[in-house]
Amino acid sequence: MRPLERPEPGPRDPENAEADDLGSGVTSRPMRVSAPCCRCSAVCASLSSHAPRRYKKRRASTHSSTIAPPPRQLILIPTSPPPTHTTMSAKVAIVTGAAQGIGRAIAVRLAADGFDVGVNDLPSAEQVEKLEELKAEIEKLGRKAIVVTGDVSQEAAVEKIVKDTVAAFGGLDVMVANAGTCELAPVVASECTHPNLSPEPAADPHAHQPPSSSGTRRRGVNLRGVFLCFKHAGQQMLAQGKERGGRLIGGASLGGFSGVPMGGAYSASKAGMRGLTHSAARELGPNGITVNSYAPGIVVTPLTLRNFGAEFLESQKPSCALGDHGTPEDIAALVSFLASKESRFITGQTIMIDGGRLCI
Ligand SMILES: NC(=O)c1ccc[n+]([C@@H]2O[C@H](COP(=O)([O-])OP(=O)(O)OC[C@H]3O[C@@H](n4cnc5c(N)ncnc54)[C@H](O)[C@@H]3O)[C@@H](O)[C@H]2O)c1
């Protein structure tokens, strides 16, 4: 409720009946009304040139000049409550690829923001151990966590990740489809089964292997994995209803905006995510669900160290306007905002976060 000084109305005038009913007048700032006003109610009082003119006309036509200026009274005008789908009272998130790098930082940040988190990664012993450590860290922050392993390029696995998280925490508000791979190869020498391109799931879904040309490597993680995460999290959010809505957030890349030498398949998958983000946002917006992606430049993580090496990464710093690379926490801060109620009016965007590496 917002206090507003408004004059006490005179005798009810049918011509100006609305002026006597403040209704749900929404105002952006408190206003002091200097004279009895007309049908346009509180709004015209803020326009100094308009108010006196209307007042003069009204005095001439409906009130005698002997009417004394009315006493002031304090009236409370209700402001519109924000749409309920932005309140995020129940806060449950899933973060895929959370065992390390950017995904881990996002999971910790969302827990610090008050989310209970389903933390996902591949089901290898190494990644599960990291997820258990992450779970303990989240619990130290006073939130709950559940380890939900699975390969996001496999539809049954994604269904289970969503189902198990919902069963544990009673719903889902935010899906961060972060898991991704980057395997570099020349366009002219890439197989169509390149892991960043192929829609086929891996032959061995439990494999957590370094890049190789063998048939067991993970496939279609970047685009197919995000698509499946948006699909199944979106279904859950739709079932929860518009009042609760939700946030779908994808891990894209600067490589989806600009070329990466030897990264044809990677760039194609990340550019594809932008199209997915545009379309899903238009589709789900009417249901109170926003869809956005973050597109990091260079962030030093196991992925970039493995692909480029520390020396090369260091040499790239001057190409950023800020002269530095990002940290996983920088990316997590953006995701934190996209997951919050404050971002309710942003959807369909792939937001570059690159220290000014690509200023367009
Ligand atoms: N690090 C960067 O500079 C950078 C830049 C642009 C975009 N990105 C994107 O950000 C995301 C995270 O990158 P990162 O640098 O933290 O990578 P990372 O390799 O350090 O971490 C990625 C995590 O995802 C997991 N993962 C891979 N495939 C999976 C699958 N099929 N199912 C479940 N989990 C899987 C991995 O096990 C790993 O723990 C990726 O989508 C990546 O493409 C990173």
The ligand as an SDF file (V2000), in Angstrom:
LIG
                    3D

 44 48  0  0  0  0  0  0  0  0999 V2000
   34.7190  -23.0030  -19.6760 N   0  0  0  0  0  0  0  0  0  0  0  0
   34.4580  -22.1810  -20.6770 C   0  0  0  0  0  0  0  0  0  0  0  0
   35.2910  -21.3340  -21.0560 O   0  0  0  0  0  0  0  0  0  0  0  0
   33.1440  -22.2590  -21.3780 C   0  0  0  0  0  0  0  0  0  0  0  0
   32.9030  -21.3120  -22.3720 C   0  0  0  0  0  0  0  0  0  0  0  0
   31.6980  -21.3260  -23.0400 C   0  0  0  0  0  0  0  0  0  0  0  0
   30.7480  -22.2600  -22.7130 C   0  0  0  0  0  0  0  0  0  0  0  0
   30.9920  -23.1770  -21.7490 N   0  0  0  0  0  0  0  0  0  0  0  0
   29.9380  -24.1430  -21.4610 C   0  0  0  0  0  0  0  0  0  0  0  0
   29.6600  -24.1720  -20.0800 O   0  0  0  0  0  0  0  0  0  0  0  0
   29.2810  -25.4850  -19.6980 C   0  0  0  0  0  0  0  0  0  0  0  0
   30.1740  -25.9600  -18.5520 C   0  0  0  0  0  0  0  0  0  0  0  0
   31.5060  -25.9230  -19.0000 O   0  0  0  0  0  0  0  0  0  0  0  0
   32.7370  -26.1770  -18.0460 P   0  0  0  0  0  0  0  0  0  0  0  0
   33.8510  -25.3550  -18.5720 O   0  0  0  0  0  0  0  0  0  0  0  0
   32.3550  -26.0680  -16.6210 O   0  0  0  0  0  0  0  0  0  0  0  0
   33.0420  -27.7040  -18.4280 O   0  0  0  0  0  0  0  0  0  0  0  0
   33.6380  -28.9050  -17.5430 P   0  0  0  0  0  0  0  0  0  0  0  0
   34.0740  -29.9430  -18.5130 O   0  0  0  0  0  0  0  0  0  0  0  0
   34.6190  -28.4160  -16.5810 O   0  0  0  0  0  0  0  0  0  0  0  0
   32.3380  -29.4060  -16.7700 O   0  0  0  0  0  0  0  0  0  0  0  0
   31.2850  -29.9710  -17.4760 C   0  0  0  0  0  0  0  0  0  0  0  0
   30.6380  -31.0400  -16.6400 C   0  0  0  0  0  0  0  0  0  0  0  0
   29.5840  -31.6050  -17.4220 O   0  0  0  0  0  0  0  0  0  0  0  0
   29.6340  -33.0130  -17.2470 C   0  0  0  0  0  0  0  0  0  0  0  0
   29.0240  -33.6820  -18.3910 N   0  0  0  0  0  0  0  0  0  0  0  0
   29.5430  -33.8170  -19.6220 C   0  0  0  0  0  0  0  0  0  0  0  0
   28.7300  -34.5410  -20.3810 N   0  0  0  0  0  0  0  0  0  0  0  0
   27.6640  -34.8640  -19.6290 C   0  0  0  0  0  0  0  0  0  0  0  0
   26.4770  -35.5920  -19.8570 C   0  0  0  0  0  0  0  0  0  0  0  0
   26.2420  -36.1450  -21.0460 N   0  0  0  0  0  0  0  0  0  0  0  0
   25.5840  -35.7210  -18.8540 N   0  0  0  0  0  0  0  0  0  0  0  0
   25.8270  -35.1680  -17.6550 C   0  0  0  0  0  0  0  0  0  0  0  0
   26.9400  -34.4580  -17.3740 N   0  0  0  0  0  0  0  0  0  0  0  0
   27.8430  -34.3070  -18.3520 C   0  0  0  0  0  0  0  0  0  0  0  0
   31.0900  -33.3390  -17.1190 C   0  0  0  0  0  0  0  0  0  0  0  0
   31.3080  -34.5970  -16.4950 O   0  0  0  0  0  0  0  0  0  0  0  0
   31.5800  -32.1830  -16.2860 C   0  0  0  0  0  0  0  0  0  0  0  0
   31.5210  -32.4520  -14.9160 O   0  0  0  0  0  0  0  0  0  0  0  0
   29.3890  -26.3460  -20.9460 C   0  0  0  0  0  0  0  0  0  0  0  0
   28.1270  -26.4470  -21.5670 O   0  0  0  0  0  0  0  0  0  0  0  0
   30.3310  -25.5570  -21.8210 C   0  0  0  0  0  0  0  0  0  0  0  0
   30.1660  -25.8230  -23.1980 O   0  0  0  0  0  0  0  0  0  0  0  0
   32.1780  -23.1860  -21.0750 C   0  0  0  0  0  0  0  0  0  0  0  0
  1  2  1  0
  2  3  2  0
  2  4  1  0
  4  5  1  0
  4 44  2  0
  5  6  2  0
  6  7  1  0
  7  8  2  0
  8  9  1  0
  8 44  1  0
  9 10  1  0
  9 42  1  0
 10 11  1  0
 11 12  1  0
 11 40  1  0
 12 13  1  0
 13 14  1  0
 14 15  2  0
 14 16  1  0
 14 17  1  0
 17 18  1  0
 18 19  2  0
 18 20  1  0
 18 21  1  0
 21 22  1  0
 22 23  1  0
 23 24  1  0
 23 38  1  0
 24 25  1  0
 25 26  1  0
 25 36  1  0
 26 27  1  0
 26 35  1  0
 27 28  2  0
 28 29  1  0
 29 30  1  0
 29 35  2  0
 30 31  1  0
 30 32  2  0
 32 33  1  0
 33 34  2  0
 34 35  1  0
 36 37  1  0
 36 38  1  0
 38 39  1  0
 40 41  1  0
 40 42  1  0
 42 43  1  0
M  CHG  2   8   1  16  -1
M  END
$$$$
